[in-house]
Amino acid sequence: MKIAILGTRGIPNHYGGFEQFAEYLSEGLYKAGFDVTVYNSHTHPYQDANWRGVKIIHCYDPETKLGTIGQFVYDLNCIMDSRRRNFDIILQLGYTSSSIWFNLQAKSKTIVTTNMDGLEWRRTKYSNRVKQFIKYAEGLAVKRSHHLISDSTGIQNYLQDTYNASSTYIPYGAHVFSSPDKGVLSDFKLTPYSYNLLIARLEPENSIEVILDGVSKSTSKTQFLVIGKDNSKYGLFLKEKYKLDSNIHFVGGVYDINKLNNLRYYSKLYFHGHTVGGTNPSLLEAMSSSAFICAHNNIFNKSILGEDAFYFENSLDVINIISDSFDKKDIEIIDKTNNNLDKISKLYSWPIIIDQYINHFKSISS
């Protein structure tokens, strides 16, 4: 079976959640005997035509020249190239800049299944006009895809309630992290359990400012690391706003999964502020790294974490949480982190997720 994965900037991951997902899924599918192709931006630092058995096709991507419009051009180029490849199934990741081209999507025998991602039109960085377009694009993706995938039960319920559209629930995955190395911390001048941590794209809907306002106003002197590409307009705003807070450190983007896992493992508190759903890969990776998690209180996060986390809604909550003294060796904390590890092993491990995708592909192609 020939599978193509579209909708990312490419693999190996140098950007974010969908790229990390595409990396793990494509490699797993190849090992299971599938013929797998991933579409990469022509600007991606990895320029080879093959990655661990996965075929790579580079398509022209003018985003660096045109901004957001360039994403639409890149998606169109990927879709037009896929038309002549005779793929059995196209897995489309997301829809915002691609669903307007879905009528061009491959030949009629090619099955298109779309991972609907989160509620993109809720992102606060967008103007009302842009939000209206994204809602329109969401509807096109529902209408024009042969099948839909939801990565959380919240998204699955939303699609059913809003569009009367059924979807297959398949979450993201993670590997249990079992080889901590304190030596990694030396690169960041850290010692174990001496710092709190946030890893996210620096965007308003990820509650970055809410969290950092709480950190800034608290009496805690614990170091707070912010990991995420910070040369964007919003990233520069955040660095300027908190430049006088000596315990807040902007690290920039880190994409080495071993470094990230060790930073999570040895953190005191790990903050997860994502608000627009669904099952975010970085949340699962934090769970798999035995991080003790403080998450934004919403249905997407609570459906995964349940009672095994702290929750916040505003900066006052953050102040109260980080001002409390607790030890990761406390039995209550150990129980919660162990419960989250158990969820990864039984529900969200990559072999389980890859098998679910294989079953999905087989069911829609039969």
N, C-alpha and C positions, 0 to 999 in steps of 0.2 A: 504494500500500500504506500502510495506517494503522498506525503504530508508536507504542506508548506505552512510556515508560521509568519504572519504579517502583523504589522502594527507596532513594532519596536524600533529603536534606533540601532539595535543589533547586539550580537553576542561576540565574545564574552562580555559580561555586563560592565559598562562604564557609565551607567546613568541612574537606573532606578529599579523599581519593583517588577515591572513587566519584563525588563531585560534579564533580571535575575531569574525570573520564572521561565522565560524562553530558554535560557542557558541550561537549567536543570532538566526541563521537560524534553528538549530536543535531544540531549545526550541520552536520557533514559529511553526515549523512543528508538533511537538508533541502536542501542544495546539490545532492545527487544526485537530487532529485525526490521524496523521500518526504514523506508527511504525518506529522509527528513531534510528539508531545506528551510533555512532561516534567511529572511531579507534584512540586510544591513544598509545603513546609510553609507554613502561613498566617503563620508568624512570620518567614519569609525576608525579608531586606531589600529584595529585588527584588519589587515588587508588580504589575508590568505583566502583561498576559495574553499577551504575545508577546515573545520574545527572539531577535533575528536570524533571524526566520522560524519559530522553534520555538514551538509553542503551550505556554502554561503554565497548569496548573490548580492552584490553591491549595486544600489540604485542611486541615481543622482538626487541629492538632497540639498536644496538651496536655503535651508532654514537660517544658516549663519548670515546669509545675504539679505533674505526677505523677511526674516522673523517668522511669526505664526503662519503667514500665508505659505511659507516654504514647507510647512508640515503637510499641507494639502497637496502640494506638488509632489512631494516625496511619496505620499500614500498613493497618489494617482500613478506615479511611475512604477511602484511595486505591483499594483493591481494590473496595469497594462502588461508588464513583463510576465506576470503569472498566467495570463490568458493563453500563452503559447507553450506552456510547460506540461500540460495534461496532468495536473495534480488530481488525485482522487478526492482529497479533502483539503480545504484551506481553513486553518484556525486563525481567525482574525482577533487580535487582542485590542480591545477598545474600539471606539467608533467616531470620536469627535471630529477628526479630520479625514475620515475615510468613508463614512456611510453614504455621503453624497455620490460616491463613485461605485456603490455596490451593484448598480445595474450593469456595470461594465465587468463585474467580477467573474473572470474566467469563462469557460464554456459551460453550457447548460448541464453537462454531466458532472461537473465539479461541485461538490457539496461544500457550502460555506457555513461554518459554525462559529459563532461570535461570543467571545468572553466579554460580558457587558460591563466589567469593571465596576466602579462606584457610581454615585450620583454626581456626575461631573458638573451638571448645571447648578449645583449648590455651592460650588467653590466661590468664596467671597472675593477672590481677586478679579472676577469677571464683572463687566458692566451688565446692566439689565438686557441690553440688546444681544450681547454675547451669550448670556444665559438662555435667552429665547432661542437662539440658533442651536445651542448645544441640546436643548430639550427637543428641538426639531430633529437634530441628527440622531438622538436616541430613538425617536419614533421610527426614523428611516431604518435604523439598524434592526429594530424589532420586526419591521415589515419585510425587509429585503433579505434577511438571513434565513437559511433553511432551518437552522437550529440555534438555540441560545444556551449559554452557560452562565450560571451565577456562582460567584465565588463566596457568597455568604447567604444564609437563609433570609437575612433582611432584604437583600437585593432580589432574591427569588420571590419573596412575598410582594415586593414593590412591583415587579414586572407583572405578576398575576393580577394584582389589584388595579394597576394603572392601565394595562394593555390587554388584560385577559390572556396573557401569553405564558405558556408553560416553558420552563427551562430546567436544565440538568444542573443540580448542585454539585460542584466540585471545588473545594477550597484550594488555596495554595498549600505548599508543603515546606518542610524544613528538615534538616539533619540534626539529630541530637549531638550537641557539642560535648565531647568527652576527653579532650586533650588540652586543658588549659596550660598556658605558658606565661608565667609572670614576666618573663624577659621582654615580651612584647610591650609591656607598659613603659619600659625605659625609653622607648621612642617618643613617648608623650610626657616623660618626666612625672610619672604617676606611681603610686603604690597601691596595693590592693585595698579595695573598700574605702578609699579616701575621697571618692568623687561621685557625683551624680551625673547622669548622662542622658542626652537626647540625640537620637539619630533620625533625621527626616529631611525631605526636601523642604527648604525654607520658604514655606507658603503660608498665608494667613489661616487657611482651613486646617492646618496641622497644629494650631494652638500655640505656635512658637512664642508669640508675644504674651499670651496669657501666662504661659509657664515662666518665661523670663521675668515678667513683672513680679510674679510671686517670689522668684529667687532674689530679685533686686531688693524687694521690700522686706524680706525676711531677715532675721538676725543670724541665720546660718552662715558660717564661714567656709562651709564645705565647697570645694571646687566644683564647678558645673561646666561640663564639656558639651558643646554644641557641634555636632558633626553633620555636615551637609554643604553642598556647593553654595558658597556665600558671596559670589561676585555678581549676583542679580541685583536689580533695583531694590527689592525687598530685603535681600541679604545685606546690602550696604546700609540700608536704613537701620536694620537691627544692630549692626556693629557700631554705628554711630550712636544709637540710643543708649546702648549699654557699655560704652567705651570706658566709663568711669567705675564700672563694677569690676573690681580686681579679681573676683572669684568666678566670673563668667568668661570662658575661653572659647572663641570660635576657631575650630580646627580646620574647616573646609571639608571638601569631599574626601572620603576614604572608601575605596572599593575592594580592598583586600579582605575577603571574607574571614580569613583567620584572624586578622587584626581586629575586625569588628566583633567577632565572637568573643575574643579575649577581653576587649573593652567592656562588652556587655556582662561577661561572666564576673569580672572583678569590680563592677560598679556597685555602689551602695543602693541607689535608686535609679531605675530606668524609666524615663518619661516617654509615653506614647500618646501624642495629642491628636491623632488623625480623627476626623469627624465625618467624612463623606463616604465611608465604607468602601468596599466590603471587608474581606479577610486580608488585612495588609501583610505582605511578606515580612516586613521588618518586625511586626508584632510576633509572628511565629518564630522568627529567628531569636528574638529576645527570650521567649519562653524556652526555646531549645538550648539557650546558653545559660540557663539557671539565673537569669536576671530577675530581681524582684521589681515588679512592674507597677507603675502609677499611670493609669490610663484615663483618657477623657471619657466621661460617663455618657455613652451612647449605645444604641442597640447593637451596632456592629462589633464594638469592643467587648461588650458584656456577653454577647452570644458565644464568644470564644473563651473569655477569661472567667466568667461566672463570678464566684466568690473569692477567686484566687488572685486578687490584686487590690491595690488602693485605687480610688477614683476621684477625679476632680472635675469641676465645672467652671471654676473661675480662679483668679489669682489668689483670693483669700484661702481657697481650699489648698492651693499649692503651698502657701505660707504655712498653714497649719501642718501639712504633711511633712515638709522638709524640716520644720522646727522640732518635730517629735524625735526623740532619741530612740533608736532601735538598732538592733544588731542582726545581721543576716544569719547569725547562728541561733537566733531565737527559734524555739520549736515551731511557733506559729508561722514564721517566715519560711522555715525549711519545709513545712507541710505544704504551703502554697506553691513554692517553687517546684517541689516534687510532683504535686498534682498537675502543674503545667507541663512538666516533662512527660508525665504519663499520657497527657492528651496528645503531645507530639508523637509519641511512640505508637499510640493506638488509632489516632485519627488523622494526623497531619504529616506523617513521615513521607518522604518523597517516593519510596517504592509504592506506598498505598495510593498516592495521588496519581502517579504515572499509570498504575493499573486502572484507575478510574477513567483516565483519559483514553487508554487503550480500549476499554469496554465501551466507552462513548463512541469512539471512532468506528468500532466494529458494528455497533447497533445502528448507527445512522447510515452505514454503507451497505447494509445487508438488504 
